[in-house]
């Protein structure tokens, strides 16, 4: 049985990750348990973005990734997404994960650059299957990056 761990506040001294929600799995939809964080500058409550991590592996993760992030427009270009990924990987390691998947649209060059800065390797660019929620929302392809935590 999955149990959330005490990762309510994480920091690297420059940015902080503050827990917003711990979402249990939803087997019917194929959703894994997730930690959802608000990213702030260190010792500030002002949000600069969000990051979440889904714990475990399934088909949805291969298409949607273990980690999702967004940085507010005014804060982009400062490597905050890269730093947040580096911080959040400790949650995956604590849950015994040996790798993480991050996906993005092929034309999302800033996200692709983030993946490469973090050290992920591009496995492939895949076509989403028609039954996938993202396909049904109009998306067609994803870049699949993998991060070995070993």
Z-matrix of the N, CA and C atoms (Angstrom, degrees):
N
C 1 1.454
C 2 1.526 1 109.73
N 3 1.315 2 116.65 1 133.07
C 4 1.452 3 121.45 2 -178.65
C 5 1.520 4 111.06 3 -72.87
N 6 1.332 5 115.68 4 137.80
C 7 1.459 6 121.49 5 173.69
C 8 1.525 7 109.26 6 -130.19
N 9 1.334 8 116.43 7 130.70
C 10 1.454 9 120.97 8 174.55
C 11 1.520 10 109.20 9 -68.28
N 12 1.306 11 115.82 10 145.24
C 13 1.461 12 122.31 11 177.75
C 14 1.529 13 109.29 12 -102.94
N 15 1.330 14 115.58 13 170.72
C 16 1.460 15 121.01 14 -177.29
C 17 1.527 16 110.64 15 -84.24
N 18 1.317 17 115.08 16 81.12
C 19 1.460 18 122.02 17 175.84
C 20 1.522 19 108.54 18 -123.50
N 21 1.336 20 116.23 19 53.75
C 22 1.454 21 120.83 20 -175.03
C 23 1.525 22 112.79 21 -81.98
N 24 1.327 23 117.02 22 -19.16
C 25 1.463 24 121.40 23 179.28
C 26 1.526 25 108.12 24 -144.83
N 27 1.321 26 115.91 25 123.38
C 28 1.463 27 121.82 26 178.73
C 29 1.528 28 107.87 27 -130.41
N 30 1.334 29 116.73 28 146.39
C 31 1.467 30 119.41 29 -179.13
C 32 1.515 31 110.81 30 -152.42
N 33 1.334 32 114.98 31 156.68
C 34 1.463 33 121.17 32 169.60
C 35 1.526 34 109.94 33 -116.89
N 36 1.350 35 116.30 34 8.25
C 37 1.456 36 120.85 35 -178.50
C 38 1.519 37 113.92 36 90.70
N 39 1.343 38 116.58 37 -12.52
C 40 1.465 39 120.85 38 175.74
C 41 1.525 40 110.88 39 -112.06
N 42 1.336 41 115.43 40 -43.96
C 43 1.463 42 120.71 41 175.04
C 44 1.515 43 109.24 42 -126.49
N 45 1.327 44 115.16 43 155.27
C 46 1.467 45 122.15 44 178.67
C 47 1.518 46 108.78 45 -119.35
N 48 1.324 47 115.79 46 146.79
C 49 1.458 48 122.50 47 170.94
C 50 1.519 49 106.49 48 -111.70
N 51 1.336 50 115.64 49 119.34
C 52 1.462 51 121.92 50 -177.21
C 53 1.522 52 108.50 51 -114.12
N 54 1.321 53 116.03 52 124.61
C 55 1.467 54 119.85 53 -176.01
C 56 1.525 55 110.84 54 -60.97
N 57 1.312 56 115.16 55 134.33
C 58 1.466 57 122.49 56 175.30
C 59 1.524 58 110.31 57 -108.80
N 60 1.346 59 115.88 58 -34.71
C 61 1.458 60 119.81 59 -175.66
C 62 1.522 61 109.14 60 -162.63
N 63 1.311 62 114.75 61 148.66
C 64 1.463 63 122.55 62 169.72
C 65 1.530 64 105.10 63 -120.16
N 66 1.322 65 116.09 64 110.32
C 67 1.458 66 121.61 65 -172.54
C 68 1.521 67 110.01 66 -101.42
N 69 1.333 68 117.84 67 120.75
C 70 1.465 69 119.17 68 178.32
C 71 1.525 70 111.01 69 -68.81
N 72 1.324 71 115.56 70 165.73
C 73 1.459 72 120.27 71 178.55
C 74 1.529 73 110.60 72 -66.04
N 75 1.316 74 115.28 73 157.98
C 76 1.454 75 123.18 74 173.93
C 77 1.522 76 105.74 75 -132.81
N 78 1.324 77 115.63 76 92.77
C 79 1.459 78 120.43 77 -174.06
C 80 1.519 79 112.12 78 -61.41
N 81 1.321 80 117.45 79 -35.67
C 82 1.462 81 120.88 80 -179.63
C 83 1.529 82 111.72 81 -58.45
N 84 1.350 83 116.22 82 -40.07
C 85 1.464 84 120.64 83 -179.42
C 86 1.529 85 112.34 84 -93.57
N 87 1.331 86 117.38 85 -6.75
C 88 1.457 87 120.54 86 -178.17
C 89 1.511 88 113.13 87 77.95
N 90 1.337 89 117.42 88 24.99
C 91 1.461 90 121.91 89 179.64
C 92 1.527 91 109.07 90 -91.66
N 93 1.317 92 115.70 91 135.72
C 94 1.463 93 121.99 92 176.85
C 95 1.531 94 109.86 93 -93.03
N 96 1.339 95 117.26 94 161.72
C 97 1.471 96 119.09 95 177.03
C 98 1.526 97 110.50 96 -61.04
N 99 1.330 98 116.38 97 145.41
C 100 1.460 99 120.38 98 -174.72
C 101 1.516 100 112.43 99 -141.11
N 102 1.315 101 114.40 100 145.10
C 103 1.462 102 123.53 101 168.86
C 104 1.517 103 106.04 102 -100.81
N 105 1.332 104 117.22 103 130.78
C 106 1.464 105 121.61 104 -179.94
C 107 1.527 106 108.65 105 -120.67
N 108 1.326 107 115.35 106 124.78
C 109 1.465 108 121.91 107 -174.37
C 110 1.521 109 112.30 108 -120.26
N 111 1.320 110 114.20 109 150.82
C 112 1.459 111 122.86 110 167.39
C 113 1.529 112 105.70 111 -98.65
N 114 1.326 113 116.44 112 133.45
C 115 1.459 114 121.30 113 177.66
C 116 1.527 115 108.01 114 -94.86
N 117 1.342 116 116.37 115 130.29
C 118 1.460 117 122.09 116 177.15
C 119 1.523 118 108.66 117 -131.09
N 120 1.326 119 115.05 118 161.29
C 121 1.459 120 118.52 119 169.43
C 122 1.524 121 106.45 120 -67.54
N 123 1.331 122 116.59 121 153.06
C 124 1.467 123 120.79 122 -176.54
C 125 1.533 124 111.09 123 -55.87
N 126 1.309 125 115.02 124 131.93
C 127 1.468 126 123.90 125 179.12
C 128 1.520 127 113.40 126 60.55
N 129 1.323 128 116.57 127 30.58
C 130 1.462 129 121.68 128 176.79
C 131 1.520 130 108.49 129 -129.23
N 132 1.311 131 116.94 130 155.41
C 133 1.459 132 120.61 131 174.98
C 134 1.518 133 112.18 132 -99.87
N 135 1.334 134 117.36 133 -3.42
C 136 1.455 135 121.24 134 -177.08
C 137 1.527 136 110.45 135 -76.38
N 138 1.320 137 115.37 136 121.33
C 139 1.453 138 121.21 137 -177.73
C 140 1.520 139 111.70 138 -71.49
N 141 1.342 140 115.95 139 135.43
C 142 1.459 141 120.69 140 172.78
C 143 1.527 142 110.79 141 -114.94
N 144 1.334 143 117.21 142 -4.78
C 145 1.458 144 120.48 143 179.41
C 146 1.509 145 111.71 144 167.23
N 147 1.330 146 114.51 145 -167.55
C 148 1.467 147 121.81 146 -179.80
C 149 1.518 148 109.59 147 -140.68
N 150 1.325 149 115.22 148 153.19
C 151 1.458 150 121.34 149 172.37
C 152 1.518 151 107.69 150 -148.10
N 153 1.327 152 115.59 151 142.62
C 154 1.461 153 118.83 152 174.09
C 155 1.515 154 109.14 153 -135.41
N 156 1.318 155 114.78 154 157.47
C 157 1.458 156 121.57 155 177.57
C 158 1.517 157 109.12 156 -132.90
N 159 1.323 158 114.50 157 128.26
C 160 1.458 159 122.03 158 178.03
C 161 1.524 160 107.44 159 -100.67
N 162 1.325 161 115.71 160 130.66
C 163 1.459 162 121.33 161 -171.93
C 164 1.527 163 110.59 162 -96.99
N 165 1.331 164 115.36 163 120.73
C 166 1.460 165 121.42 164 177.64
C 167 1.517 166 111.03 165 114.37
N 168 1.318 167 114.01 166 -171.78
C 169 1.465 168 121.07 167 -175.80
C 170 1.523 169 109.86 168 -137.63
N 171 1.313 170 116.18 169 138.34
C 172 1.462 171 122.76 170 169.99
C 173 1.526 172 107.55 171 -161.92
N 174 1.318 173 117.93 172 -176.32
C 175 1.454 174 120.95 173 -178.17
C 176 1.532 175 111.56 174 -61.93
N 177 1.335 176 117.36 175 -40.75
C 178 1.467 177 120.19 176 179.20
C 179 1.528 178 111.69 177 -58.90
N 180 1.324 179 117.17 178 -37.64
C 181 1.463 180 121.30 179 -179.70
C 182 1.521 181 110.63 180 -64.69
N 183 1.337 182 116.75 181 -37.25
C 184 1.461 183 118.80 182 -179.88
C 185 1.528 184 111.06 183 -62.64
N 186 1.307 185 116.91 184 -34.06
C 187 1.466 186 121.23 185 179.26
C 188 1.530 187 112.43 186 -88.12
N 189 1.328 188 117.51 187 -35.89
C 190 1.466 189 121.51 188 -173.39
C 191 1.513 190 115.48 189 -106.48
N 192 1.329 191 117.65 190 -14.91
C 193 1.457 192 122.18 191 176.61
C 194 1.520 193 114.99 192 86.58
N 195 1.332 194 115.20 193 158.15
C 196 1.469 195 122.09 194 174.06
C 197 1.520 196 111.20 195 -79.64
N 198 1.330 197 116.42 196 -30.18
C 199 1.462 198 121.04 197 -176.54
C 200 1.522 199 109.05 198 -119.90
N 201 1.327 200 115.51 199 136.10
C 202 1.461 201 122.17 200 171.84
C 203 1.516 202 108.20 201 -129.24
N 204 1.308 203 117.57 202 142.18
C 205 1.466 204 120.19 203 -178.53
C 206 1.518 205 110.54 204 -147.89
N 207 1.307 206 114.62 205 157.54
C 208 1.466 207 121.77 206 170.80
C 209 1.523 208 107.74 207 -151.34
N 210 1.313 209 114.96 208 143.07
C 211 1.464 210 121.82 209 179.30
C 212 1.526 211 106.95 210 -120.15
N 213 1.325 212 116.49 211 134.67
C 214 1.459 213 121.47 212 178.40
C 215 1.536 214 109.47 213 -58.94
N 216 1.311 215 116.01 214 143.61
C 217 1.469 216 122.99 215 -175.10
C 218 1.531 217 112.93 216 -48.37
N 219 1.320 218 117.33 217 -44.99
C 220 1.467 219 121.23 218 -175.73
C 221 1.533 220 112.95 219 -65.53
N 222 1.332 221 117.67 220 -17.67
C 223 1.469 222 121.60 221 -175.83
C 224 1.525 223 113.43 222 -108.08
N 225 1.320 224 117.06 223 0.42
C 226 1.464 225 120.41 224 -179.09
C 227 1.524 226 110.41 225 -69.25
N 228 1.334 227 114.53 226 154.72
C 229 1.466 228 120.59 227 178.54
C 230 1.511 229 113.87 228 88.99
N 231 1.330 230 117.38 229 6.95
C 232 1.469 231 121.73 230 -179.58
C 233 1.524 232 113.14 231 -112.36
N 234 1.323 233 116.74 232 10.44
C 235 1.474 234 122.55 233 -179.79
C 236 1.526 235 113.69 234 64.73
N 237 1.330 236 117.62 235 24.04
C 238 1.469 237 119.78 236 -179.89
C 239 1.531 238 111.94 237 -67.57
N 240 1.330 239 118.75 238 -35.44
C 241 1.468 240 120.14 239 177.16
C 242 1.525 241 110.44 240 -65.26
N 243 1.333 242 116.57 241 -41.42
C 244 1.467 243 121.08 242 177.14
C 245 1.520 244 110.23 243 -59.99
N 246 1.322 245 116.35 244 -46.89
C 247 1.469 246 120.92 245 -179.30
C 248 1.524 247 111.12 246 -64.41
N 249 1.332 248 117.40 247 -40.07
C 250 1.471 249 120.89 248 179.51
C 251 1.529 250 110.57 249 -64.63
N 252 1.335 251 117.37 250 -39.19
C 253 1.470 252 120.53 251 177.07
C 254 1.532 253 110.48 252 -62.64
N 255 1.327 254 115.91 253 -43.65
C 256 1.472 255 119.80 254 178.97
C 257 1.531 256 111.08 255 -61.09
N 258 1.321 257 116.76 256 -39.37
C 259 1.465 258 120.83 257 179.92
C 260 1.527 259 110.54 258 -68.52
N 261 1.323 260 117.17 259 -44.38
C 262 1.463 261 120.82 260 -170.51
C 263 1.530 262 113.08 261 -75.33
N 264 1.316 263 117.45 262 -16.77
C 265 1.463 264 118.59 263 -178.24
C 266 1.526 265 111.94 264 -61.85
N 267 1.345 266 118.02 265 -24.65
C 268 1.466 267 120.01 266 178.64
C 269 1.528 268 111.84 267 -62.75
N 270 1.325 269 117.07 268 -27.68
C 271 1.469 270 120.91 269 177.15
C 272 1.529 271 109.20 270 -66.96
N 273 1.322 272 116.39 271 -44.37
C 274 1.468 273 120.84 272 178.64
C 275 1.524 274 110.71 273 -62.32
N 276 1.320 275 116.30 274 -45.72
C 277 1.465 276 120.77 275 -179.17
C 278 1.530 277 110.44 276 -60.96
N 279 1.332 278 117.14 277 -42.56
C 280 1.470 279 121.18 278 179.29
C 281 1.528 280 111.86 279 -62.83
N 282 1.330 281 116.57 280 -26.04
C 283 1.467 282 120.58 281 177.63
C 284 1.528 283 112.07 282 -93.23
N 285 1.322 284 117.53 283 12.27
C 286 1.453 285 122.03 284 174.67
C 287 1.522 286 115.23 285 77.77
N 288 1.323 287 117.25 286 16.54
C 289 1.464 288 119.87 287 179.46
C 290 1.531 289 110.13 288 -79.80
N 291 1.327 290 116.88 289 141.34
C 292 1.459 291 120.98 290 -179.00
C 293 1.521 292 113.09 291 -108.06
N 294 1.332 293 116.49 292 -4.28
C 295 1.457 294 120.92 293 178.77
C 296 1.518 295 108.73 294 -157.93
N 297 1.325 296 115.14 295 159.00
C 298 1.461 297 121.15 296 176.60
C 299 1.519 298 108.66 297 -133.16
N 300 1.319 299 115.53 298 147.20
C 301 1.457 300 122.91 299 176.52
C 302 1.531 301 107.75 300 -111.00
N 303 1.318 302 116.11 301 133.93
C 304 1.463 303 122.20 302 169.31
C 305 1.518 304 106.22 303 -125.88
N 306 1.314 305 116.37 304 131.78
C 307 1.461 306 120.10 305 178.02
C 308 1.525 307 109.54 306 -120.22
N 309 1.320 308 114.82 307 157.06
C 310 1.463 309 120.57 308 175.08
C 311 1.524 310 108.27 309 -156.83
N 312 1.294 311 115.64 310 165.20
C 313 1.457 312 119.99 311 176.38
C 314 1.534 313 109.14 312 -69.62
N 315 1.339 314 117.44 313 144.78
C 316 1.467 315 120.14 314 -178.33
C 317 1.526 316 114.11 315 -56.65
N 318 1.331 317 118.01 316 -29.11
C 319 1.471 318 120.06 317 -179.08
C 320 1.532 319 113.46 318 -91.21
N 321 1.343 320 117.15 319 6.36
C 322 1.463 321 120.97 320 178.16
C 323 1.536 322 108.51 321 -90.95
N 324 1.321 323 115.65 322 77.07
C 325 1.464 324 120.54 323 -174.36
C 326 1.528 325 113.67 324 -65.15
N 327 1.341 326 120.66 325 -35.35
C 328 1.467 327 118.99 326 175.17
C 329 1.537 328 112.60 327 -61.67
N 330 1.327 329 117.74 328 -40.30
C 331 1.464 330 120.11 329 179.00
C 332 1.530 331 110.43 330 -69.50
N 333 1.309 332 116.60 331 -38.20
C 334 1.463 333 119.44 332 177.53
C 335 1.533 334 109.45 333 -62.27
N 336 1.330 335 116.85 334 -40.75
C 337 1.468 336 120.80 335 178.33
C 338 1.524 337 110.64 336 -64.23
N 339 1.328 338 117.11 337 -39.36
C 340 1.468 339 120.36 338 176.92
C 341 1.522 340 110.07 339 -59.65
N 342 1.319 341 117.17 340 -48.54
C 343 1.468 342 120.85 341 179.73
C 344 1.526 343 110.89 342 -56.23
N 345 1.316 344 116.35 343 -43.78
C 346 1.463 345 120.12 344 -178.66
C 347 1.525 346 111.75 345 -68.81
N 348 1.347 347 117.83 346 -37.76
C 349 1.469 348 120.70 347 177.60
C 350 1.523 349 111.19 348 -64.20
N 351 1.330 350 116.13 349 -35.94
C 352 1.468 351 120.17 350 179.91
C 353 1.531 352 110.76 351 -71.76
N 354 1.321 353 116.36 352 -23.52
C 355 1.461 354 119.86 353 179.25
C 356 1.518 355 114.51 354 107.34
N 357 1.329 356 116.78 355 13.14
C 358 1.458 357 119.84 356 177.43
C 359 1.523 358 109.72 357 -75.99
N 360 1.322 359 114.93 358 153.52
C 361 1.454 360 121.68 359 177.83
C 362 1.523 361 109.06 360 -109.19
N 363 1.337 362 116.31 361 135.09
C 364 1.457 363 120.99 362 175.98
C 365 1.523 364 108.49 363 -71.27
N 366 1.330 365 115.77 364 115.86
C 367 1.470 366 120.82 365 177.44
C 368 1.516 367 110.56 366 -80.72
N 369 1.345 368 115.69 367 -48.26
C 370 1.462 369 119.81 368 -177.62
C 371 1.520 370 109.61 369 -171.77
N 372 1.315 371 114.39 370 164.98
C 373 1.464 372 121.69 371 167.86
C 374 1.523 373 105.28 372 -108.37
N 375 1.339 374 115.18 373 119.86
C 376 1.465 375 120.22 374 -173.11
C 377 1.522 376 111.61 375 -113.06
N 378 1.308 377 114.67 376 154.13
C 379 1.466 378 121.57 377 170.46
C 380 1.513 379 107.34 378 -87.16
N 381 1.323 380 116.82 379 131.11
C 382 1.461 381 120.67 380 177.66
C 383 1.527 382 109.34 381 -71.40
N 384 1.340 383 116.94 382 140.52
C 385 1.467 384 118.98 383 176.13
C 386 1.529 385 110.23 384 -73.49
N 387 1.336 386 117.26 385 147.78
C 388 1.465 387 121.16 386 -176.35
C 389 1.538 388 114.60 387 -57.57
N 390 1.334 389 118.33 388 -24.39
C 391 1.470 390 120.56 389 -179.60
C 392 1.528 391 112.74 390 -81.78
N 393 1.333 392 118.13 391 -9.28
C 394 1.461 393 121.70 392 -178.04
C 395 1.533 394 110.35 393 -73.62
N 396 1.339 395 117.25 394 141.08
C 397 1.468 396 122.43 395 -179.42
C 398 1.527 397 112.26 396 -57.08
N 399 1.329 398 117.05 397 -39.61
C 400 1.463 399 119.66 398 -179.13
C 401 1.532 400 110.64 399 -66.65
N 402 1.315 401 116.68 400 -37.55
C 403 1.468 402 120.33 401 175.79
C 404 1.523 403 109.71 402 -62.11
N 405 1.316 404 115.53 403 -43.77
C 406 1.466 405 120.48 404 -179.27
C 407 1.527 406 111.32 405 -65.67
N 408 1.345 407 116.91 406 -22.98
C 409 1.468 408 121.64 407 176.10
C 410 1.530 409 112.37 408 -88.92
N 411 1.330 410 117.09 409 5.66
C 412 1.452 411 120.69 410 174.41
C 413 1.522 412 116.03 411 104.90
N 414 1.324 413 117.87 412 -5.47
C 415 1.462 414 119.98 413 178.96
C 416 1.530 415 109.31 414 -82.78
N 417 1.336 416 116.82 415 150.65
C 418 1.460 417 119.82 416 -176.33
C 419 1.517 418 114.60 417 -124.35
N 420 1.334 419 117.84 418 -29.64
C 421 1.452 420 120.05 419 -177.59
C 422 1.526 421 110.69 420 -136.93
N 423 1.332 422 115.17 421 157.55
C 424 1.457 423 122.03 422 174.66
C 425 1.522 424 109.40 423 -139.34
N 426 1.320 425 115.58 424 140.44
C 427 1.458 426 121.52 425 165.98
C 428 1.521 427 106.33 426 -82.70
N 429 1.312 428 117.02 427 129.52
C 430 1.464 429 121.57 428 -179.68
C 431 1.533 430 107.56 429 -108.67
N 432 1.330 431 115.29 430 113.47
C 433 1.464 432 122.51 431 177.37
C 434 1.526 433 108.74 432 -106.76
N 435 1.332 434 115.95 433 143.36
C 436 1.464 435 120.34 434 178.66
C 437 1.526 436 109.70 435 -124.25
N 438 1.334 437 113.79 436 138.64
C 439 1.468 438 122.30 437 -178.49
C 440 1.514 439 107.97 438 -119.37
N 441 1.323 440 116.73 439 112.24
C 442 1.461 441 120.53 440 177.01
C 443 1.527 442 108.63 441 -79.39
N 444 1.336 443 116.46 442 128.98
C 445 1.466 444 121.54 443 -178.83
C 446 1.528 445 111.30 444 -100.43
N 447 1.304 446 116.77 445 5.52
C 448 1.472 447 120.72 446 -178.72
C 449 1.501 448 111.43 447 -77.82
